[in-house]
Amino acid sequence: MKIWAILPVKPLLQSKTRLSAILAPAERAALTQHLLEQTIQVLQQVPAITQILVFSRDKTVLNIAQR
């Protein structure tokens, strides 16, 4: 049986809006990118997960996922 991890990711400049009082849009985008990269790395280490699917409208997010 295949187990998929499915990660929906908002466009980077529209993410983490609750932090907008303390972080600029570029900082929130960088945070989201870092969290996405970390999440993918952790999921790749889980033997039970055979596929990782990232879906987003943001081409940068999709490029990160393809790496």
Secondary structure, 3 states (H helix, E strand, C coil): CCCEEEEECCCHHHCCHHHCCCCCHHHHHHHHHHHHHHHHHHHHCCCCCCEEEEECCCHHHHHHHHC
